[in-house]
Amino acid sequence: MSIQTTVGPRMSCPAVNYHRLVRAAGIATSRPRPTWTIATIALIVVAGAWNGASAQLCVPTPDFRDCPDVICPNPNDQCVKRCVLHFPDSGDTIVTECECRFPESCQAQIVGGAANRCLVPDDGSGTVQLPPAGCHYRNPYGDTMDIIDGLPPNSTIASEFDLSSFVCTPMINVCSFPTFVGDCTDPGGSLGGEKSCTNASLMLNMNGTGALAGYMRVINLPVGIEIHTAPRMPGDPVQSFDTDMFRMFGQITLDPDFDLLRVVGGTDFGLPSPGHTTLALLPGGNWAVDSFFDITYRIDFIGAPGGPLAGLSGSTTGAVRYHTGQSATCVGPCPPGMRCRTIRNVNPDGSIEICCECEPIPCEPLPDFSSCDNQVICPNDGERCIARCMRHFPSTGQVLVTDCDCRSPLACHVEAAPGLKSPCTEPDDGTGTVHLPPENCNYNSPTGDTMDIIDGLPAGTTIECDPTHTNFACNPTSFACSFAQPPTCYQPGGSLGGEQSCSDSQLILNMNGTGTLFGYNRFIALPMAIEVHTAPRIPGNSIQSFDTDMFRMQGQIIGDPDFDLLRITGGTNFGMPSPGHTTLTQLPTGDWAVDSFFDITYRIDFVGAPGGPLAGRSGSTTGTIRLATGTGPVCVGDCPPGMICRQRRTVNPDGSIEICCDCVQPCACLGDMNSDGKVNGLDIECFVGCYTSGTPGLGCAVSPDICYCADMNGDSAFSAVDITLFVTKLLTDPDTLCP
């Protein structure tokens, strides 16, 4: 296979950019059917595109409608369309450049004939709202929406489709925001521009195959759709912006053939459906609309008794392009590690040039944000395109990949937490918030790490304890508390200035021996008393994000068959720093999704019981482990010597939490933002920049990782606590020199 691309040397196949030649020859590109001229031919000769021996050129045909059938330098290649030019005002599309490429490789394809032309009047604001009233979204390639699952083997129901009849009505069921008569749009949405919602009709022209050959139905399925758009500039004669089919839902019941026929699509339903729209203002004041969505859909059906589908049911997921207007697209494969890219250029006269090129696949998330693209060929051996950042939605447990990087699979990166068992949901406590610890949830290690007994055991031997911290209960007599408990077990104050709470709990340890204790296994439920301190929050806010601290944690058993004593102690007040952070996100039910963690420094003391496997042994092991509840991603992997795998945690306005993982130089002195060995007024401007935007600004050291030095309490998040600690160090530390 020989595929010509712009990467590396170009092939010797004669090719001419006809868009440039036509303009240079004085041919008006707004004409629907440009013709050859002597000037054009002269330009071709000057450009060196003339093959005197064969008189064959890989250039558009004289009517600019196609590429000619010529003999290419490589006999396996074919002269195909590389670029086309579309004129929305006339609806015409011409070929502007051809190139010798493998016949099935990346090339331009004209789509959306005159029947799919979409012309819409201005809405009075210098633009057009989506979906465009009066237009139809169809598939430009004849692809269908298929029912496969639940049918007999080798049988399908393939449906040609037509989405149209867009109507704005009040209280559309599918919408994420309220709609009113004549008002079905709101600013905002997932792309930051606008969101719109309408009722519509999805006409399905259904045809059976296999055992259902001969089955035919036309069904007009009522659907509701919500579309989100990126910002645009109303009044501009050409407006080109990204779009997203955020929600699409419709169903019928009690049909002669279907007890249920349901079509679901849209990014918000976990079925990514991105798109793009170009609006071109026509001389008469109307807009030519070229718009598409790559819809991921799911069709659920239950056959009706007595019908051709009786006793059958299933759920089929697929993907198909919905398109309205006339334009072109790029189709065809590229060599491994490359993709067929559409290069879209909107010209000042409103014409749109589309060129198609094979380019290296960038290391970035897939369109559905489920993972990084595994087709990427990374520059270094042993590297893969893996996740650097993930965005977590505590209210649903959904995790999206937002940034990728070529790294070794063993290097520092982010993963969805494998050790967390389930989301944590708590009812409101009556004051517009949730008090910690959350009574109905468990804290586990998100990375599967263990609390280990090492000291006092034979060399090369450990007891690894997989912990689950659970069964939190208010007990006014709890011995761990540093304050006199009222009946509620919590009160204002504490080391973080918000609230302090005290609870009894259980730390369930799944203990497994290694080395000379290989095969040792015990489950022990250790009774624990804990005291948690939290920073201030605003009860009633739908998103509450605040620092926390495991202030005290202690529990023990004595007289056990294996242990005369087993004690676990942790917490900042016991000299073992255990900072954390919690984000509460209110759900539509009024309950709260809780995403919470503590980085606990612990000490395990043990004395083996006579006659047991640990008889005569005792020791005291100190370690650190993260215990978390929720489903948030975590940083895993190694870094080069002298660097650490550091997490950066950002809480977004919608309650989602972005976790990014990078290898960074450890901060030698927290607060020293210009790396001069002092914490003083020269560090303030940089600290503020890191705190407000996460980006190094004026006054910062050269290192791009310097913002980690603004994380004064080391909890991987910027919060008011960091400001307090920074200001305190500036004002009260008599020695500004770093230790």
Secondary structure, 3 states (H helix, E strand, C coil): CCCCCCCCCCCCCCECEHHHHHHHCCCCCCCCCCCCCHHHHHHHHHHCCCCCCCCCCECCCCCCCCCCCCCCCCCCCEEEEEEEEEECCCCEEEEEEEEEECCCCCEEEEECCHHHCCEECCCCCCCCCCCCCCCCEECCCCCCEEECCCCCCCCCEEEEEEEEEEECCCCCCCCCCCCECCECEEECCCCCCEEEEEEEEEEEEEEECHHHCCCEEEEEEEEEEEEEECCCCCCCCEEEEEEEEEEEEEEEECCCCEEEEEEEEEHHHCECCEEEEEEEECCCCCEEEEEEEEEEEEEEEEECCCCCCCCCEEEEEEEEEEEECCEEEEECCCCCCEEEEEEEEECCCCCEEEEEEEEECCCCECCCCCCECCCCCCCCCCCEEEEEEEEEECCCCEEEEEEEEEECCCECEEECCCCCCCCCEECCCCCCCCCCCCCCCCEECCCCCCEEECCCCCCCCCEEEEEEEEEEECCCCCCCCCCCCCCCCEEECCCCCCEEEEEEEEEEEEEEECHHHCCCEEEEEEEEEEEEEECCCCCCCCEEEEEEEEEEEEEEEECCCCEEEEEEEEEHHHCECCEEEEEEEECCCCCEEEEEEEEEEEEEEEEECCCCCCCCCEEEEEEEEEEEECCCCEEECECCCCCEEEEEEEECCCCCEEEEEEEECCCCCCCCCCCCCECCHHHHHHHHHHHHHCCCCCCCCCCCCHHHHHCCCCCCECCHHHHHHHHHHHHHCCCCECC
